[in-house]
Amino acid sequence: MKFVEDLINKRILLVGFAREGVSSLNFLRRHFPVKKIGVFDQKNLGDLDQKAQKLIKKDLNLILFLGQKDFSELKNIAGDFDLIIKSAGIPNKLLPSEIQTKLTTQTAIFFDNFPGEIIGVTGTKGKSTTSSLIYAVLKESGKKTKLLGNIGAPCLDFLDKVEPDVICVFEISSHQLSTLTKSPWIAVILNIYPEHLDFYTNLASYIEAKTNITKYKTPKDFLIYNNDDDAVKKIAAGSLARKIPFNKDMAKKIDGKTKLEGDHNRLNILAATKAAEILDINLAVVKKAVANFKPLPHRLEKVGTYKGITFYNDSLSTIPEAAANALWGLGDRVETLICGGFDRGIDFSPVAEAVLKSHVRNLILFPTTGEKIWQEILKIDPGAKKKYRHLFTAKMGEAIKFSYRHTSVGKICLLSNASPSFGVFKDYADRGNQFKKWVRFYSLEKASKKR
């Protein structure tokens, strides 16, 4: 394996020792059992998870740099190492400029060394669903395939185990793309919206990271891209790959059964269909895979209908455009919207405008962006105070109780936050799981509701 040949004599530092860092160490140990490897993490040993602690305690060939509160310390450490494998979730902008040339990631290592074909999917929203759809279509067609990347287990868990005839479907975030020096055989770019701007210097640097999915392509490769999106079109224009555009007008013509709701999911299905066409997979196979595909958790997930109210969990809606898409996708039945969360300093006018054009009448607003969303609504329509019943709360149980009390029978209560979850909740999954828990809890309540 080229990776092993290149790194026999290299000194390696792992930056970040959560799930991905542990995976990287396990991979290196399969090839270098006695090599000295450095581990850098902001947490002290006792604050790491149990798996990480056990690994450190039994490995005598580790050089530890734990409890390092400031990433700037890396410039004093990096000189002792030839290569730095950074966990993808650590923003490049926090790392000293002096170490940038030594940086790589699990994703870059996988791409440089996997001998088979890779289908890479990126986009601000929809990449998990689209990757999973492509994977489901490949499985239905009988092709050998593996789903890797930002969804599922860390990719280095599989690099020396996956056969070359397996097609790897790889969901790739901007963080994973930032260090790539090789693009996938088939790349899919769904959309680009302002997000993760706390990770990047500005929107331009976020877009630049996304560009790596096609930057190193040749005319033998393929690029499937959304030509309704100006930023995506600009990236596609600079690519050498064979270009396959898709858009909303094409998506409207898609037929066949699906459990996925919303126009944005029609685009995801269309992108997966385009990938299947490249692989000469019969359309009937694609339609069967799409019909059987179950929506992923926390992505416009139908929780159920309780006391005549239908609840949807769209907790992974972390930008205003995603919440707007959810409102448009579910249509006029949405009467109650739960939104708000961590503030990344982005513009909330898309969700405010979508609310004002919708049939929403109840707004439940979480800190801290809930207040910003409400003020944006009032800025566009000062008369909104009289149109909407609203509640500011930081408690999901209180939010759901309010929803049951004020949502009409036959209508929808939608959790679609337009913001990340940090602060009030551990992560988007915690937020979505709490939503589902309280929906089911209050469904058993006997007390009558006021309408």
N, C-alpha and C positions, 0 to 999 in steps of 0.2 A: 504493500500500500504506500503510495507516494507520501502521504502524511507522515508515516512512521519514518521513511527514509529521510525526509527533510528535517525531522525533529530529534533524531537520535542524539545529536550533540547540542541541542538548544536548551537554554534555561528558560523555564516557562512560569509565568505568574498568572494566577486566576484572580480576577477582580469581580467580587460578588460571589457569595457562597450560600445561595439559596438553592432552589431546585435545579437550575441550569448549571450552577457552579459545581454542585455535587455530581451531576451527570458528566461534566467535563473531566473532573478528577477520576471518576470511575473509568471513563474511556481511556484516559492517559495511563492509568494503572494497568489496564489490560495489555498495554504495549510496553510500558516502562515501569515495572514494579519497584525498582530501587532508585529511580531518578529523583533528584531534589526538585521539588515543585513548591512555588510560593502561593500562599492564599491570603488575599487582602479582602477585608470586609469591615464595614462600619460597626457591626455588632460585636460585642464580646462573646466569648465561647458559650457562656451560659444563656445567651439570648438567641443563639441559633436554634433551628429546629432539631429535634432529637436525632434524626438521620444524619444531619451534618455533624453534630457533636460526636456521635459514635465513630464516624469516618475519620474525623480529626484525631480522636484519642487512640485509634488503633494504627494510624499511619505514622511511622517514625521518620519518614523522609519528607516531611512538610516543613517549610519555613513559614511561620505564621506572622501575619500582620493584622491582628484583630483589634477591634475597638478603635479603629482609625476614623475619627469623626469628620475629617476633612480630606477630600480626594486630592487636594493639592500636595499631600504627603507623598503621592505616587511619584512625583518628580525626583524625590530623594531616594526612592526605592528602585525605580525602573531601570536605572543604570546597571543593576545586577542581573537583569533578565534580558533575553533576546526577543521574547514574544509575550504579549499580554492578551489572554483570552478574556474578554469582557462579557459579563452577562448582559443580554440585550436590553433589559429594563433600566440600565444605568445610562442617563443622558450623556452623550459625548461632550456637550457643552460644559459639563461639570468637571471634565478631566483636563489636566494640564496639557497645553499645546505641545510640550516637549515629548510626550509619550505617544502622540497620535499615530506616528509612523509604525509603531510596534503593535498597534491594536488589531485584533481580529475577533470573530465571534464564532459560536457553534455553527451558525448558518453558513458562514463563509467557508469554514472547514469542510462542511458536508458538501457544498456545491463544488468545491475544488477537487474533491476526492471520490464522489460517487460516480461510478462508471456508466450508469444507466441514464434514462431520460427523466427530466423533472418538469412538472407543470407547476408554475409558480403563480399564486394569486395574491394580489394586493389591492388596497383601496381603503379609504377611511372607514367606510361601512360596507358590510355585506360579504367580507372576505371569508369568514367562517362558514357561512351558509353556502356560498359558491364553491369553496373548496370541498365541502362535504357532499355537495351535489355532484361535482365531477367525480369524486371518489365513488359515490353510489352508482353512477352511470358506468364507470369502469368495471366495478364488481359485477354489475348486472350483465355486462357484455362478456364476462368470463376472463377478462384480462387480470394479470397479477398486478396488484397495486397496494400502496401504503399511504396513509394520511399522516403527514408530519408538519412540524413547524409551530406556528403560534397556537395551534390547536392540538391537543394531545400531548404525548410525552416528548421530552427534549430529543432533537434529531440525532445527537451523538450516541444515544442509546441503541441506535440501529445501523450506524454507518458501516460497521464491520460485520453486520448480520444480514443486510438486505442484498438479495441477488441482483446482478446487473440487468436481468430481464424484467424486473419489477419497475413499474412506472410510479414514481413518487409524486403525490399531489401535495404541494407545500404551501400552506398559508403563511404569508410573509408580512410582518409588520414593518413600518418605516425603520424601527430600531434595528431589526434584523437585516434590513437591506443596506444599512449605512456603510457596512464594511465589505460588501460583496465586490469581487473582481471577476465574477462569472455570472452571466444571466441564464435563466432557465430556458429550455428548448421551446416550451410554450409559456408565454407570460400573459397574464390577464390583469388589466387595470380597470377597476370598477368605477372609481370616483375619487375626487380629492376635495375635502372640506377642511377648514381651519380646525385642527385638533392637535393635541400634544404640544401646544406652543410653549408649555412650561418645560418641554424637553429640548426645544430648538431655539436658536437665536431669533428666528423670525419664520414667517410662512415660506419664504423662498428656500430656506435651508431644509424645511420639512419636505417640500416638493423635490428638492435635490436628492434627498435620501430615497424617495419613491422612484426617481429616475433610474436608479441602479438596476431595477428589474429588467430593463431593456438596454441599458447603456453598453453592454458588452455583447450584444447579439450580432449574428451574422445573417446574410440573406437566406441561410438554410433554416433559420428559426422563425417562430410565429409570434405575433403580438395581437391579442384580442383586446380591444379597448372601446371604451364608451365615448363616442364622438359627440355626445351632447355636453360633455364636460370640457370646458376650455383648457383647464390645466392639463388634463389627460391628453387632449388633442395635441397640445404643444409638445408633450413628452413623446407622443407617437411620431410626430413630424421629424424628430431627430433620430429615430430608430432605423437601423438597417434591416430589420426583420420584415417578413411578409406580413402586411397589416390586414387585420380582419375587424372592421368596425361594427359596433352594434349601438342601438339607441332606443328611445321610448316608442317611436313609431313602429319599429320592428317588433318590439315586445308586445304591442297590442295585438299582433297577429298570431301570437302563440296560442295553441289550443291544447286540450288534454286536461286530465284531472290533476289537482294538486291540493295539498293541505296548507301550502304557503299563501299567506294573504298579503295584499298590497302591491302597488305598481313596482315598487323597488325590488320585490321578490321576483316579479316577471322579468326584470332585467337580469337578476342573478341566474334564473333558469335559462335565459337566452345566452348568457355568457357560457354556461355549462354546455349548452347545446352546440355552440360554436366550437368548443374544445372537442366535443364528440365527433363533429364533422371532420376535423383534422385527422382523427384516429380512425375514420371510416366506420364508425359505430352506427348501426341502423337506427333510424328515428323512432321506430317502434320500441326498441330497447331503451332509448332515452326517455320516452313517455312513460314506460312502465316504471323505471327508476324514479322519475319525478313524482308519479302518482303514489308510490309507496314511501316517499321521503317524509319523515316526520320533522317538523320545525325544531330547531335547536333550542335548548332552554334559554330563557331571558331575551329572546329575539322575537318579538311579537307573538309570544307564546300564549295560546288560549288556555287559561287556567280552568275554566268551567263556568257554568251558569248556576248561580245560587240565588234563591229567593227572587228569581226572574231577572236578575242582573248578570250580564256576562262580563267576566274579568279577563283582561289581557295584561300579561307581564312583558314589558319591553324595556327591562332594566338596563340592557346594553345600549340603550339610546343615550349616548353621552355627549351628543352635539345637537344644537337646535334643529338642523336639517333632518336628523333622524326622527326627532319627535314630530316634526311637520309631516314627514313621510308616513308616519304611523297614523296620524290624524286623517290624512287624505286616504290612506289605504283602507281604514276601517269605516270611513264615511260618516253619514249623518247620525248614526246610532250612538256615537260617542257623546255622552252627556257629562261625564266626570273625568277630569284629567288630573293626574298626580305628577308633578314635575318639580325640578329644582335639585340642587346638589352643590358640589364643589365648584368654586369659581376659578376658571382659567383665563378670565379676562377677554372672552370672545363676545361677539355681537349676538344678541338674542332676538333681533327683529324677525328672523325667519319663523321661529316658533310663535312669537306674539301675533304675527300676521296670520298664521295658520289657525290659531285659536279664534281670532276675530272673524275669520271666514267660515268657521265650523259651527256645529250645533252644541258645542260645549256650553254648559251653564254652571258647572261646579268646578272650582279650581282649588286644589290642595297643593300647597307650596312649601317645599323643604328648603332649609337654609343651605348655602347662603344665596344661591342664585334665584331662588323662588321670589325673593323681593325684587330682584332685577327684572325678572320676567314680568312680574306684575306692573312694575313701573314702565316697562316698555309697552305693555298693553295700554296703559293709561295715556302714555305719550301719543300713541297712534289714535286712540279713541278715548278722550276724557270722560265720555259718558259710560264707559265700561263698568264703573262702580255700581251702576244700577242694573247692569245686565248679568253680573256674575256673583254667585254666592262663593265666597272664598275663605280658606282656612290656612293660617300659617302654623306649621307644627314641625317638630323634629322627631315625632314618634309615629312609626308605621301603624301601630295599633289604633291610634287616634285617627289617623288618616282613613283607615278602612271603616272604622265605625261611622265616620262622617259620610263616607261613600254609600254605605248601606242605608243611611238615614235619608239621603237626599237624591240618590239616583233612581230614576223611574223604572218600573218593570218593563222589560223589553229593550232597555238601553244598555250601554257599555260603560264600564269604568276602566280607564286605561292608565297604567303606570308607564310613562315614557318621559324620562327626566330631563332630557336635553342637556345633561350635565353629568360629570363623573360622580362617583358615590362617596369619595373620601370625606372624612370628617364625621358624618352621622353614621355611616356604615363602613364595614371592613372593606368591601369591594362590591362590584355590580352584582355578583352572585349572592352575596349576603343580603343586599337590598331586595333582589328578586325573590329570594327564598322567604324573607320576612313578609313580603307582600302576599305570597301564596299561603303562608302559615296563618296570617291574620284573616285573610279572606275565608279560609275554611273554618277558623275559630268562630268568627262572627256569623257564619252561615248557620250555626247551631243555636244562636241566640233566639229566645222565644219572644222577646219584647217586640211590640209593634213599632213600625217605622213611620216617621213623618215624611210626607212627600211634598 
